Amino acid sequence: MSVRFLIALLSALSIQAQADVKPYMDQMLQEIYTLKPFIVSEVDYRDPKNAPVIQKSLQNMVVLSEKISHEGKIKNSGFAISGRAMNQQLKEAEVVYRVGNKDYSLWMLRSTLSVCMSCHTQLPSTSTKFDFASKDHFLKKPFDEAEFLFIVRNFDKALPLYNEVLTGFPKKDPSVEHVEQALSRKVYYYVRVQRDIPGFIQSLQKDLTNKELPTFLQARIQGLIKAANKIKSQPYPDFNEKQSQDLRSFAQSNLKKELAGDFEMSAERELTYLKVSSVLYKYLDQHPQTSLKPDILYWLSFCERRYEEKALYSMPELYLKQCVLEHPESQVAPSCLKEYQDLIQMAYTGSSGTHIPEDVQREIESMKELIKKMTAKKSRP
Protein backbone atom coordinates (compact mmCIF):
# COMPACT_ATOMS: atom_id res chain seq x y z
CA MET A 1 0.00 0.00 0.00
CA SER A 2 1.43 3.34 -0.75
CA VAL A 3 1.50 5.06 2.67
CA ARG A 4 1.02 8.48 1.51
CA PHE A 5 -1.87 7.58 -0.66
CA LEU A 6 -3.46 4.74 1.24
CA ILE A 7 -3.41 7.11 4.15
CA ALA A 8 -4.90 9.91 2.09
CA LEU A 9 -6.97 7.46 0.13
CA LEU A 10 -8.83 5.69 2.89
CA SER A 11 -9.22 8.67 5.16
CA ALA A 12 -10.55 10.57 2.16
CA LEU A 13 -13.30 7.98 1.86
CA SER A 14 -15.05 9.79 4.68
CA ILE A 15 -15.00 13.13 2.88
CA GLN A 16 -15.80 14.29 -0.63
CA ALA A 17 -13.20 12.77 -2.92
CA GLN A 18 -11.85 14.37 -6.06
CA ALA A 19 -13.57 13.00 -9.12
CA ASP A 20 -10.40 11.89 -10.91
CA VAL A 21 -9.20 9.85 -7.93
CA LYS A 22 -12.53 8.46 -6.70
CA PRO A 23 -12.59 5.42 -9.07
CA TYR A 24 -9.36 4.18 -7.52
CA MET A 25 -10.77 4.77 -4.04
CA ASP A 26 -13.85 2.76 -4.89
CA GLN A 27 -11.74 -0.10 -6.19
CA MET A 28 -9.57 -0.02 -3.08
CA LEU A 29 -12.68 -0.12 -0.91
CA GLN A 30 -13.84 -3.23 -2.72
CA GLU A 31 -10.49 -4.89 -2.03
CA ILE A 32 -10.86 -4.06 1.65
CA TYR A 33 -14.31 -5.64 1.67
CA THR A 34 -12.85 -8.72 -0.04
CA LEU A 35 -10.16 -9.04 2.62
CA LYS A 36 -12.38 -8.11 5.56
CA PRO A 37 -13.22 -11.65 6.79
CA PHE A 38 -9.57 -12.67 6.54
CA ILE A 39 -8.17 -9.54 8.18
CA VAL A 40 -9.90 -10.36 11.46
CA SER A 41 -9.01 -14.07 11.50
CA GLU A 42 -5.47 -15.40 11.72
CA VAL A 43 -6.78 -18.91 10.99
CA ASP A 44 -8.59 -17.88 7.81
CA TYR A 45 -5.68 -15.72 6.67
CA ARG A 46 -3.34 -18.72 6.99
CA ASP A 47 -5.76 -21.23 5.42
CA PRO A 48 -4.32 -22.38 2.06
CA LYS A 49 -7.76 -22.53 0.48
CA ASN A 50 -8.09 -18.74 0.89
CA ALA A 51 -4.66 -18.00 -0.57
CA PRO A 52 -5.77 -17.29 -4.18
CA VAL A 53 -8.29 -14.66 -3.07
CA ILE A 54 -5.96 -13.03 -0.56
CA GLN A 55 -2.96 -13.04 -2.90
CA LYS A 56 -4.93 -11.48 -5.74
CA SER A 57 -6.42 -8.80 -3.51
CA LEU A 58 -3.03 -7.86 -2.04
CA GLN A 59 -1.59 -7.56 -5.54
CA ASN A 60 -4.51 -5.41 -6.63
CA MET A 61 -4.00 -3.08 -3.66
CA VAL A 62 -0.34 -2.61 -4.54
CA VAL A 63 -1.24 -1.72 -8.13
CA LEU A 64 -4.03 0.63 -7.06
CA SER A 65 -1.84 2.43 -4.55
CA GLU A 66 0.74 3.08 -7.25
CA LYS A 67 -1.89 4.49 -9.60
CA ILE A 68 -3.24 6.77 -6.92
CA SER A 69 0.18 7.99 -5.92
CA HIS A 70 0.88 8.91 -9.52
CA GLU A 71 -2.16 11.15 -9.59
CA GLY A 72 -0.67 13.53 -7.07
CA LYS A 73 -4.06 15.06 -6.42
CA ILE A 74 -4.70 14.35 -2.76
CA LYS A 75 -3.16 16.67 -0.20
CA ASN A 76 -1.17 15.25 2.65
CA SER A 77 -1.84 16.01 6.24
CA GLY A 78 1.05 16.90 8.49
CA PHE A 79 1.50 13.27 9.40
CA ALA A 80 1.10 11.80 5.92
CA ILE A 81 3.58 9.03 5.22
CA SER A 82 5.53 9.23 1.98
CA GLY A 83 4.15 7.40 -1.04
CA ARG A 84 7.46 5.62 -1.49
CA ALA A 85 7.46 4.28 2.07
CA MET A 86 3.87 3.10 1.90
CA ASN A 87 4.25 1.53 -1.51
CA GLN A 88 7.21 -0.49 -0.25
CA GLN A 89 5.20 -1.47 2.81
CA LEU A 90 2.36 -2.92 0.76
CA LYS A 91 4.72 -4.69 -1.57
CA GLU A 92 6.47 -6.25 1.41
CA ALA A 93 3.16 -7.42 2.87
CA GLU A 94 2.39 -9.14 -0.42
CA VAL A 95 5.88 -10.65 -0.73
CA VAL A 96 5.86 -11.88 2.86
CA TYR A 97 2.49 -13.54 2.30
CA ARG A 98 3.73 -15.20 -0.87
CA VAL A 99 6.88 -16.63 0.71
CA GLY A 100 4.88 -18.12 3.56
CA ASN A 101 5.18 -15.87 6.62
CA LYS A 102 1.45 -15.28 6.71
CA ASP A 103 1.23 -14.19 10.36
CA TYR A 104 3.66 -11.34 9.79
CA SER A 105 1.95 -10.46 6.51
CA LEU A 106 -1.37 -10.19 8.34
CA TRP A 107 0.18 -7.99 11.02
CA MET A 108 1.58 -5.73 8.31
CA LEU A 109 -1.74 -5.55 6.48
CA ARG A 110 -3.66 -4.71 9.65
CA SER A 111 -1.08 -2.12 10.65
CA THR A 112 -0.96 -0.57 7.21
CA LEU A 113 -4.73 -0.23 6.98
CA SER A 114 -4.74 1.30 10.44
CA VAL A 115 -2.07 3.82 9.48
CA CYS A 116 -3.83 4.56 6.21
CA MET A 117 -6.99 5.50 8.03
CA SER A 118 -5.08 7.64 10.47
CA CYS A 119 -4.30 10.64 8.33
CA HIS A 120 -6.76 12.46 10.57
CA THR A 121 -7.66 9.80 13.09
CA GLN A 122 -4.25 9.60 14.66
CA LEU A 123 -5.12 12.92 16.20
CA PRO A 124 -6.79 13.08 19.63
CA SER A 125 -10.58 13.11 19.82
CA THR A 126 -10.92 11.80 16.29
CA SER A 127 -12.68 8.73 15.02
CA THR A 128 -13.34 8.25 11.35
CA LYS A 129 -17.03 8.37 10.51
CA PHE A 130 -16.67 6.00 7.59
CA ASP A 131 -17.60 2.69 9.16
CA PHE A 132 -17.09 0.15 6.35
CA ALA A 133 -20.16 -1.43 7.92
CA SER A 134 -22.38 -2.06 4.93
CA LYS A 135 -24.98 -4.64 5.92
CA ASP A 136 -23.79 -6.74 3.00
CA HIS A 137 -20.34 -6.93 4.55
CA PHE A 138 -21.15 -7.09 8.28
CA LEU A 139 -19.28 -9.89 10.01
CA LYS A 140 -21.35 -12.41 11.95
CA LYS A 141 -19.40 -12.25 15.20
CA PRO A 142 -19.62 -8.88 17.04
CA PHE A 143 -16.01 -9.15 18.22
CA ASP A 144 -14.79 -9.68 14.65
CA GLU A 145 -16.75 -6.65 13.47
CA ALA A 146 -15.33 -4.60 16.34
CA GLU A 147 -11.82 -5.66 15.39
CA PHE A 148 -12.30 -4.55 11.81
CA LEU A 149 -13.82 -1.23 12.85
CA PHE A 150 -10.88 -0.70 15.17
CA ILE A 151 -8.37 -1.47 12.42
CA VAL A 152 -9.96 1.13 10.14
CA ARG A 153 -10.11 3.58 13.07
CA ASN A 154 -13.85 3.79 13.55
CA PHE A 155 -13.35 3.77 17.30
CA ASP A 156 -16.75 5.25 18.14
CA LYS A 157 -18.57 2.23 16.71
CA ALA A 158 -16.00 -0.33 17.83
CA LEU A 159 -15.93 0.67 21.50
CA PRO A 160 -19.55 -0.31 22.37
CA LEU A 161 -18.91 -3.76 20.91
CA TYR A 162 -15.76 -4.14 23.00
CA ASN A 163 -17.68 -3.03 26.10
CA GLU A 164 -20.21 -5.78 25.42
CA VAL A 165 -17.40 -8.32 25.29
CA LEU A 166 -16.12 -7.18 28.69
CA THR A 167 -19.45 -6.90 30.46
CA GLY A 168 -20.92 -10.00 28.79
CA PHE A 169 -18.04 -12.37 29.47
CA PRO A 170 -18.32 -15.35 29.46
CA LYS A 171 -21.95 -15.74 28.43
CA LYS A 172 -21.88 -13.64 25.26
CA ASP A 173 -18.32 -14.53 24.27
CA PRO A 174 -16.32 -17.11 26.28
CA SER A 175 -12.98 -16.27 24.66
CA VAL A 176 -10.40 -15.05 27.20
CA GLU A 177 -8.27 -13.73 24.34
CA HIS A 178 -11.15 -11.62 23.06
CA VAL A 179 -11.89 -10.06 26.43
CA GLU A 180 -8.19 -9.33 26.93
CA GLN A 181 -7.96 -7.65 23.54
CA ALA A 182 -11.14 -5.67 24.16
CA LEU A 183 -9.60 -4.18 27.29
CA SER A 184 -6.41 -3.22 25.47
CA ARG A 185 -8.38 -1.52 22.71
CA LYS A 186 -10.22 0.48 25.36
CA VAL A 187 -6.95 1.65 26.91
CA TYR A 188 -5.81 2.91 23.52
CA TYR A 189 -9.11 4.66 22.79
CA TYR A 190 -9.41 6.60 26.02
CA VAL A 191 -5.75 7.56 26.54
CA ARG A 192 -4.40 8.08 23.03
CA VAL A 193 -7.47 9.12 21.04
CA GLN A 194 -9.96 10.69 23.43
CA ARG A 195 -7.50 11.94 26.07
CA ASP A 196 -10.22 11.25 28.59
CA ILE A 197 -8.56 9.82 31.70
CA PRO A 198 -11.57 10.34 34.05
CA GLY A 199 -13.84 8.63 31.51
CA PHE A 200 -11.28 5.85 31.21
CA ILE A 201 -11.28 5.25 34.95
CA GLN A 202 -15.06 5.23 35.08
CA SER A 203 -15.26 2.71 32.24
CA LEU A 204 -12.69 0.43 33.90
CA GLN A 205 -14.60 0.52 37.17
CA LYS A 206 -17.69 -0.63 35.31
CA ASP A 207 -15.70 -3.54 33.86
CA LEU A 208 -14.76 -4.64 37.37
CA THR A 209 -18.41 -5.20 38.22
CA ASN A 210 -18.19 -8.35 36.09
CA LYS A 211 -16.79 -10.71 38.72
CA GLU A 212 -16.46 -13.50 36.15
CA LEU A 213 -13.59 -11.80 34.35
CA PRO A 214 -10.35 -13.81 34.62
CA THR A 215 -8.38 -13.05 37.77
CA PHE A 216 -5.32 -11.84 35.84
CA LEU A 217 -7.51 -9.43 33.88
CA GLN A 218 -9.14 -8.05 37.02
CA ALA A 219 -5.63 -7.41 38.36
CA ARG A 220 -4.68 -5.65 35.12
CA ILE A 221 -7.76 -3.43 35.30
CA GLN A 222 -6.97 -2.52 38.90
CA GLY A 223 -3.39 -1.69 37.88
CA LEU A 224 -4.62 0.51 35.05
CA ILE A 225 -7.01 2.34 37.39
CA LYS A 226 -4.16 2.98 39.81
CA ALA A 227 -1.89 4.27 37.03
CA ALA A 228 -4.65 6.41 35.52
CA ASN A 229 -5.45 8.00 38.88
CA LYS A 230 -1.84 9.19 39.09
CA ILE A 231 -2.11 11.16 35.84
CA LYS A 232 -5.79 12.14 35.75
CA SER A 233 -5.06 15.70 36.86
CA GLN A 234 -2.09 16.13 34.51
CA PRO A 235 -2.97 17.90 31.24
CA TYR A 236 -1.65 16.80 27.87
CA PRO A 237 0.98 19.42 27.00
CA ASP A 238 0.42 21.46 23.85
CA PHE A 239 3.52 22.89 22.14
CA ASN A 240 3.56 25.69 19.57
CA GLU A 241 6.04 26.02 16.73
CA LYS A 242 8.46 28.09 18.80
CA GLN A 243 8.56 25.39 21.47
CA SER A 244 10.14 22.63 19.41
CA GLN A 245 12.98 22.23 21.89
CA ASP A 246 10.47 21.95 24.71
CA LEU A 247 8.81 19.16 22.75
CA ARG A 248 12.18 17.45 22.35
CA SER A 249 12.76 17.64 26.09
CA PHE A 250 9.27 16.29 26.75
CA ALA A 251 9.75 13.27 24.47
CA GLN A 252 13.28 12.47 25.55
CA SER A 253 12.52 12.76 29.26
CA ASN A 254 9.43 10.54 29.01
CA LEU A 255 11.26 7.96 26.88
CA LYS A 256 14.61 8.25 28.64
CA LYS A 257 14.78 4.62 29.74
CA GLU A 258 13.63 3.24 26.40
CA LEU A 259 16.04 5.36 24.38
CA ALA A 260 18.83 4.02 26.60
CA GLY A 261 17.73 0.43 25.95
CA ASP A 262 16.03 -0.13 29.30
CA PHE A 263 12.56 -1.45 28.56
CA GLU A 264 9.78 -2.47 30.87
CA MET A 265 6.08 -3.05 30.48
CA SER A 266 3.82 -1.85 33.22
CA ALA A 267 0.49 -0.07 33.36
CA GLU A 268 2.26 3.24 34.00
CA ARG A 269 4.62 2.83 31.03
CA GLU A 270 1.77 1.77 28.77
CA LEU A 271 -0.16 4.94 29.55
CA THR A 272 3.01 7.00 29.09
CA TYR A 273 3.58 5.63 25.58
CA LEU A 274 0.01 6.42 24.60
CA LYS A 275 0.10 9.91 26.07
CA VAL A 276 3.47 10.81 24.51
CA SER A 277 2.42 9.56 21.08
CA SER A 278 -0.82 11.54 21.29
CA VAL A 279 1.15 14.72 21.92
CA LEU A 280 3.63 13.96 19.13
CA TYR A 281 0.93 13.24 16.55
CA LYS A 282 -0.89 16.45 17.29
CA TYR A 283 2.27 18.54 17.06
CA LEU A 284 3.27 16.99 13.75
CA ASP A 285 -0.18 17.56 12.31
CA GLN A 286 -0.17 21.19 13.34
CA HIS A 287 3.44 21.80 12.23
CA PRO A 288 4.04 19.52 9.21
CA GLN A 289 7.21 21.36 8.17
CA THR A 290 8.92 21.08 11.52
CA SER A 291 12.62 20.24 11.46
CA LEU A 292 11.87 17.77 14.26
CA LYS A 293 9.90 15.46 11.97
CA PRO A 294 12.58 12.72 11.65
CA ASP A 295 13.09 12.78 15.42
CA ILE A 296 9.35 12.57 16.00
CA LEU A 297 9.13 9.54 13.70
CA TYR A 298 11.93 7.94 15.70
CA TRP A 299 10.24 8.64 19.04
CA LEU A 300 6.91 7.37 17.73
CA SER A 301 8.51 4.11 16.68
CA PHE A 302 9.63 3.59 20.28
CA CYS A 303 6.17 4.40 21.60
CA GLU A 304 4.43 2.02 19.23
CA ARG A 305 7.00 -0.73 19.53
CA ARG A 306 6.61 -0.71 23.28
CA TYR A 307 2.81 -0.65 23.44
CA GLU A 308 1.18 -3.58 25.12
CA GLU A 309 1.03 -5.95 22.16
CA LYS A 310 -2.72 -6.29 22.03
CA ALA A 311 -3.38 -2.55 22.25
CA LEU A 312 -3.40 -1.85 18.55
CA TYR A 313 -1.92 -2.80 15.24
CA SER A 314 1.13 -0.59 15.34
CA MET A 315 3.68 -0.16 12.62
CA PRO A 316 6.90 1.20 14.07
CA GLU A 317 8.73 -0.11 10.99
CA LEU A 318 6.76 2.30 8.87
CA TYR A 319 7.82 5.35 10.86
CA LEU A 320 11.45 4.25 10.86
CA LYS A 321 11.32 3.64 7.13
CA GLN A 322 9.84 7.07 6.52
CA CYS A 323 12.54 8.65 8.65
CA VAL A 324 15.25 7.16 6.42
CA LEU A 325 13.56 7.62 3.06
CA GLU A 326 12.40 11.19 3.61
CA HIS A 327 15.19 12.45 5.85
CA PRO A 328 18.38 10.48 5.10
CA GLU A 329 20.42 13.57 5.87
CA SER A 330 19.14 13.87 9.43
CA GLN A 331 21.28 12.99 12.42
CA VAL A 332 18.71 10.48 13.61
CA ALA A 333 18.45 8.59 10.26
CA PRO A 334 21.21 6.05 11.12
CA SER A 335 19.45 5.30 14.41
CA CYS A 336 16.15 4.85 12.56
CA LEU A 337 17.82 2.42 10.17
CA LYS A 338 19.40 0.42 12.98
CA GLU A 339 16.09 0.14 14.83
CA TYR A 340 14.36 -0.82 11.58
CA GLN A 341 16.90 -3.57 10.91
CA ASP A 342 16.44 -4.93 14.42
CA LEU A 343 12.67 -5.13 13.97
CA ILE A 344 12.99 -6.79 10.57
CA GLN A 345 15.44 -9.35 11.89
CA MET A 346 13.10 -10.20 14.75
CA ALA A 347 10.18 -10.55 12.34
CA TYR A 348 11.99 -13.06 10.14
CA THR A 349 13.64 -15.09 12.89
CA GLY A 350 12.19 -18.43 13.88
CA SER A 351 13.22 -21.85 15.08
CA SER A 352 15.12 -22.49 11.83
CA GLY A 353 17.05 -19.24 12.03
CA THR A 354 16.73 -15.88 10.31
CA HIS A 355 15.42 -15.85 6.74
CA ILE A 356 14.93 -12.34 5.37
CA PRO A 357 13.41 -12.33 1.84
CA GLU A 358 15.65 -10.99 -0.92
CA ASP A 359 13.27 -8.11 -1.69
CA VAL A 360 13.33 -6.98 1.93
CA GLN A 361 17.12 -7.29 2.13
CA ARG A 362 17.50 -5.23 -1.05
CA GLU A 363 15.30 -2.56 0.49
CA ILE A 364 17.52 -2.43 3.58
CA GLU A 365 20.64 -2.16 1.43
CA SER A 366 19.10 0.69 -0.57
CA MET A 367 18.31 2.53 2.67
CA LYS A 368 21.90 2.06 3.81
CA GLU A 369 23.17 3.42 0.51
CA LEU A 370 20.85 6.41 0.73
CA ILE A 371 22.22 7.41 4.13
CA LYS A 372 25.77 6.78 2.92
CA LYS A 373 25.29 9.12 -0.04
CA MET A 374 23.79 11.86 2.10
CA THR A 375 26.61 11.53 4.65
CA ALA A 376 29.21 11.82 1.88
CA LYS A 377 27.40 14.82 0.45
CA LYS A 378 27.39 16.62 3.80
CA SER A 379 31.10 15.98 4.28
CA ARG A 380 32.07 17.65 1.01
CA PRO A 381 33.72 21.07 1.41
C-alpha positions in Angstrom: 0.0 0.0 0.0 1.4 3.3 -0.8 1.5 5.1 2.7 1.0 8.5 1.5 -1.9 7.6 -0.7 -3.5 4.7 1.2 -3.4 7.1 4.2 -4.9 9.9 2.1 -7.0 7.5 0.1 -8.8 5.7 2.9 -9.2 8.7 5.2 -10.6 10.6 2.2 -13.3 8.0 1.9 -15.1 9.8 4.7 -15.0 13.1 2.9 -15.8 14.3 -0.6 -13.2 12.8 -2.9 -11.8 14.4 -6.1 -13.6 13.0 -9.1 -10.4 11.9 -10.9 -9.2 9.8 -7.9 -12.5 8.5 -6.7 -12.6 5.4 -9.1 -9.4 4.2 -7.5 -10.8 4.8 -4.0 -13.9 2.8 -4.9 -11.7 -0.1 -6.2 -9.6 0.0 -3.1 -12.7 -0.1 -0.9 -13.8 -3.2 -2.7 -10.5 -4.9 -2.0 -10.9 -4.1 1.6 -14.3 -5.6 1.7 -12.9 -8.7 0.0 -10.2 -9.0 2.6 -12.4 -8.1 5.6 -13.2 -11.7 6.8 -9.6 -12.7 6.5 -8.2 -9.5 8.2 -9.9 -10.4 11.5 -9.0 -14.1 11.5 -5.5 -15.4 11.7 -6.8 -18.9 11.0 -8.6 -17.9 7.8 -5.7 -15.7 6.7 -3.3 -18.7 7.0 -5.8 -21.2 5.4 -4.3 -22.4 2.1 -7.8 -22.5 0.5 -8.1 -18.7 0.9 -4.7 -18.0 -0.6 -5.8 -17.3 -4.2 -8.3 -14.7 -3.1 -6.0 -13.0 -0.6 -3.0 -13.0 -2.9 -4.9 -11.5 -5.7 -6.4 -8.8 -3.5 -3.0 -7.9 -2.0 -1.6 -7.6 -5.5 -4.5 -5.4 -6.6 -4.0 -3.1 -3.7 -0.3 -2.6 -4.5 -1.2 -1.7 -8.1 -4.0 0.6 -7.1 -1.8 2.4 -4.5 0.7 3.1 -7.3 -1.9 4.5 -9.6 -3.2 6.8 -6.9 0.2 8.0 -5.9 0.9 8.9 -9.5 -2.2 11.2 -9.6 -0.7 13.5 -7.1 -4.1 15.1 -6.4 -4.7 14.3 -2.8 -3.2 16.7 -0.2 -1.2 15.2 2.6 -1.8 16.0 6.2 1.0 16.9 8.5 1.5 13.3 9.4 1.1 11.8 5.9 3.6 9.0 5.2 5.5 9.2 2.0 4.2 7.4 -1.0 7.5 5.6 -1.5 7.5 4.3 2.1 3.9 3.1 1.9 4.3 1.5 -1.5 7.2 -0.5 -0.3 5.2 -1.5 2.8 2.4 -2.9 0.8 4.7 -4.7 -1.6 6.5 -6.2 1.4 3.2 -7.4 2.9 2.4 -9.1 -0.4 5.9 -10.6 -0.7 5.9 -11.9 2.9 2.5 -13.5 2.3 3.7 -15.2 -0.9 6.9 -16.6 0.7 4.9 -18.1 3.6 5.2 -15.9 6.6 1.5 -15.3 6.7 1.2 -14.2 10.4 3.7 -11.3 9.8 2.0 -10.5 6.5 -1.4 -10.2 8.3 0.2 -8.0 11.0 1.6 -5.7 8.3 -1.7 -5.6 6.5 -3.7 -4.7 9.7 -1.1 -2.1 10.6 -1.0 -0.6 7.2 -4.7 -0.2 7.0 -4.7 1.3 10.4 -2.1 3.8 9.5 -3.8 4.6 6.2 -7.0 5.5 8.0 -5.1 7.6 10.5 -4.3 10.6 8.3 -6.8 12.5 10.6 -7.7 9.8 13.1 -4.2 9.6 14.7 -5.1 12.9 16.2 -6.8 13.1 19.6 -10.6 13.1 19.8 -10.9 11.8 16.3 -12.7 8.7 15.0 -13.3 8.3 11.4 -17.0 8.4 10.5 -16.7 6.0 7.6 -17.6 2.7 9.2 -17.1 0.2 6.3 -20.2 -1.4 7.9 -22.4 -2.1 4.9 -25.0 -4.6 5.9 -23.8 -6.7 3.0 -20.3 -6.9 4.6 -21.2 -7.1 8.3 -19.3 -9.9 10.0 -21.4 -12.4 12.0 -19.4 -12.2 15.2 -19.6 -8.9 17.0 -16.0 -9.2 18.2 -14.8 -9.7 14.6 -16.8 -6.6 13.5 -15.3 -4.6 16.3 -11.8 -5.7 15.4 -12.3 -4.6 11.8 -13.8 -1.2 12.9 -10.9 -0.7 15.2 -8.4 -1.5 12.4 -10.0 1.1 10.1 -10.1 3.6 13.1 -13.9 3.8 13.5 -13.3 3.8 17.3 -16.8 5.2 18.1 -18.6 2.2 16.7 -16.0 -0.3 17.8 -15.9 0.7 21.5 -19.5 -0.3 22.4 -18.9 -3.8 20.9 -15.8 -4.1 23.0 -17.7 -3.0 26.1 -20.2 -5.8 25.4 -17.4 -8.3 25.3 -16.1 -7.2 28.7 -19.5 -6.9 30.5 -20.9 -10.0 28.8 -18.0 -12.4 29.5 -18.3 -15.4 29.5 -22.0 -15.7 28.4 -21.9 -13.6 25.3 -18.3 -14.5 24.3 -16.3 -17.1 26.3 -13.0 -16.3 24.7 -10.4 -15.1 27.2 -8.3 -13.7 24.3 -11.2 -11.6 23.1 -11.9 -10.1 26.4 -8.2 -9.3 26.9 -8.0 -7.6 23.5 -11.1 -5.7 24.2 -9.6 -4.2 27.3 -6.4 -3.2 25.5 -8.4 -1.5 22.7 -10.2 0.5 25.4 -6.9 1.7 26.9 -5.8 2.9 23.5 -9.1 4.7 22.8 -9.4 6.6 26.0 -5.7 7.6 26.5 -4.4 8.1 23.0 -7.5 9.1 21.0 -10.0 10.7 23.4 -7.5 11.9 26.1 -10.2 11.2 28.6 -8.6 9.8 31.7 -11.6 10.3 34.0 -13.8 8.6 31.5 -11.3 5.9 31.2 -11.3 5.3 35.0 -15.1 5.2 35.1 -15.3 2.7 32.2 -12.7 0.4 33.9 -14.6 0.5 37.2 -17.7 -0.6 35.3 -15.7 -3.5 33.9 -14.8 -4.6 37.4 -18.4 -5.2 38.2 -18.2 -8.4 36.1 -16.8 -10.7 38.7 -16.5 -13.5 36.2 -13.6 -11.8 34.3 -10.4 -13.8 34.6 -8.4 -13.1 37.8 -5.3 -11.8 35.8 -7.5 -9.4 33.9 -9.1 -8.0 37.0 -5.6 -7.4 38.4 -4.7 -5.7 35.1 -7.8 -3.4 35.3 -7.0 -2.5 38.9 -3.4 -1.7 37.9 -4.6 0.5 35.1 -7.0 2.3 37.4 -4.2 3.0 39.8 -1.9 4.3 37.0 -4.7 6.4 35.5 -5.4 8.0 38.9 -1.8 9.2 39.1 -2.1 11.2 35.8 -5.8 12.1 35.7 -5.1 15.7 36.9 -2.1 16.1 34.5 -3.0 17.9 31.2 -1.7 16.8 27.9 1.0 19.4 27.0 0.4 21.5 23.8 3.5 22.9 22.1 3.6 25.7 19.6 6.0 26.0 16.7 8.5 28.1 18.8 8.6 25.4 21.5 10.1 22.6 19.4 13.0 22.2 21.9 10.5 21.9 24.7 8.8 19.2 22.8 12.2 17.5 22.3 12.8 17.6 26.1 9.3 16.3 26.8 9.7 13.3 24.5 13.3 12.5 25.6 12.5 12.8 29.3 9.4 10.5 29.0 11.3 8.0 26.9 14.6 8.3 28.6 14.8 4.6 29.7 13.6 3.2 26.4 16.0 5.4 24.4 18.8 4.0 26.6 17.7 0.4 25.9 16.0 -0.1 29.3 12.6 -1.4 28.6 9.8 -2.5 30.9 6.1 -3.0 30.5 3.8 -1.8 33.2 0.5 -0.1 33.4 2.3 3.2 34.0 4.6 2.8 31.0 1.8 1.8 28.8 -0.2 4.9 29.6 3.0 7.0 29.1 3.6 5.6 25.6 0.0 6.4 24.6 0.1 9.9 26.1 3.5 10.8 24.5 2.4 9.6 21.1 -0.8 11.5 21.3 1.2 14.7 21.9 3.6 14.0 19.1 0.9 13.2 16.6 -0.9 16.5 17.3 2.3 18.5 17.1 3.3 17.0 13.7 -0.2 17.6 12.3 -0.2 21.2 13.3 3.4 21.8 12.2 4.0 19.5 9.2 7.2 21.4 8.2 8.9 21.1 11.5 12.6 20.2 11.5 11.9 17.8 14.3 9.9 15.5 12.0 12.6 12.7 11.6 13.1 12.8 15.4 9.3 12.6 16.0 9.1 9.5 13.7 11.9 7.9 15.7 10.2 8.6 19.0 6.9 7.4 17.7 8.5 4.1 16.7 9.6 3.6 20.3 6.2 4.4 21.6 4.4 2.0 19.2 7.0 -0.7 19.5 6.6 -0.7 23.3 2.8 -0.6 23.4 1.2 -3.6 25.1 1.0 -6.0 22.2 -2.7 -6.3 22.0 -3.4 -2.6 22.3 -3.4 -1.8 18.5 -1.9 -2.8 15.2 1.1 -0.6 15.3 3.7 -0.2 12.6 6.9 1.2 14.1 8.7 -0.1 11.0 6.8 2.3 8.9 7.8 5.4 10.9 11.4 4.3 10.9 11.3 3.6 7.1 9.8 7.1 6.5 12.5 8.7 8.7 15.2 7.2 6.4 13.6 7.6 3.1 12.4 11.2 3.6 15.2 12.5 5.9 18.4 10.5 5.1 20.4 13.6 5.9 19.1 13.9 9.4 21.3 13.0 12.4 18.7 10.5 13.6 18.4 8.6 10.3 21.2 6.1 11.1 19.4 5.3 14.4 16.2 4.8 12.6 17.8 2.4 10.2 19.4 0.4 13.0 16.1 0.1 14.8 14.4 -0.8 11.6 16.9 -3.6 10.9 16.4 -4.9 14.4 12.7 -5.1 14.0 13.0 -6.8 10.6 15.4 -9.4 11.9 13.1 -10.2 14.8 10.2 -10.6 12.3 12.0 -13.1 10.1 13.6 -15.1 12.9 12.2 -18.4 13.9 13.2 -21.9 15.1 15.1 -22.5 11.8 17.0 -19.2 12.0 16.7 -15.9 10.3 15.4 -15.8 6.7 14.9 -12.3 5.4 13.4 -12.3 1.8 15.6 -11.0 -0.9 13.3 -8.1 -1.7 13.3 -7.0 1.9 17.1 -7.3 2.1 17.5 -5.2 -1.0 15.3 -2.6 0.5 17.5 -2.4 3.6 20.6 -2.2 1.4 19.1 0.7 -0.6 18.3 2.5 2.7 21.9 2.1 3.8 23.2 3.4 0.5 20.9 6.4 0.7 22.2 7.4 4.1 25.8 6.8 2.9 25.3 9.1 0.0 23.8 11.9 2.1 26.6 11.5 4.7 29.2 11.8 1.9 27.4 14.8 0.4 27.4 16.6 3.8 31.1 16.0 4.3 32.1 17.7 1.0 33.7 21.1 1.4 
